[in-house]
């Protein structure tokens, strides 16, 4: 079984030489995206925004962006990762609070 897995890995590596390097370069580019964007002149920033954003509008006092694909999926994935990193805030109620009536629950 292990030999078969090793052979499969070797086949994949031979089929796509450099794909690991490309992935690493893409990751580095993604990490530096904000820095690279800030360093560009206004005309280049506008071109990039036209490429990435399909529509934008004010909604509820905030700028709402609608991204072209695959950028919309990337933004969604990033938001999910950020949400997963945030600690879940839970209300902790002690037994003393329950006993004193500090905790009210609906039982309807």
N, C-alpha and C positions, 0 to 999 in steps of 0.2 A: 504494500500500500504506500509506504513512504517513498519507495523508488518511483512509483507511478506519479506521485505528487511532484517529486523532484524533476521528472521528465516533463511534466506539464508546465512547471515553472520555467524550465529551460526553453521550452517551445515558445512561451509567451514573451520571454526576454529576447529571444532571437527574432520573433515576429515584429517587435516594436523596440528596436534599439534606440535609446535616447528618450523614450517616453518618460522615464523617471526623471531625467534631467529637465525635460520640458515642464513636467509637473512642478519641479522645484523652482524653476524660473518663473512659472506662472504664480506660484505661491508668494515668491519674493515681490513680484510686481503688484500683487494684490495688497500685500502688507505696506507697500510704499505708495499706493495709489493717491492718497490724500496729499502727501508731500509732493509728488510729481504734478498733481493737478494744480496745487498752489503756485508752483514754480512756472507755470505756463502763462503766456500773455492772454489777455482777455479774449481775443479772437479764437485762439485754440481751445480755451475753456468752453466757449460757445459751441464750437464744432462738436466737442465731446458730449456736452449736454444734449445737443440735438440728436446725437447718435444713441444715447442711453435713455433719454426721457421722451416718451411719446406725447405726453400732455401734462400740464400743471395748472392748478387753479387754487384760489383762496377758498377755504372752507372752514367756517367756525373760527376765523382769525388766524388760521395756520395755512401754510403752503402745503398742498397735497400733490404728490407726484405720482404719475402713472408711468411705469417703466416699460420699455420695449423688452421683448424676450431675447435672450435668457436672463436679462438683468433683473426683471421682476422676481424670478425664481431665486436669484442670488440674494436679493434684499430680504425675501421671505425666509430663506434659510438662515441668513445672518440674524434676523430678528428672533427666530426660534432658538438659535444657539445662545443669544444673549438672555433670553427668558429662562433657558435651562440653567444658566450660570447663577442667576439671582437666587439667593436663599428664600425659601418659602417662609413667609411670616405666618405664624400660627398663634392663635390666642390660647394661652395656657391659663387654666383656671385651677386653683388649688382646691383641695377638699374642704378647706376652711371656708372659702368663698361659697362653695355649693351649700354647705351646712348653714351659713348665715343668710342665705337667700340672695347672695350677690350674683348668682347665676340664674337667669330666667330662661325658661325654654317653653316653646309652644308645643302642646301635646295634642292639638286638634287634628 
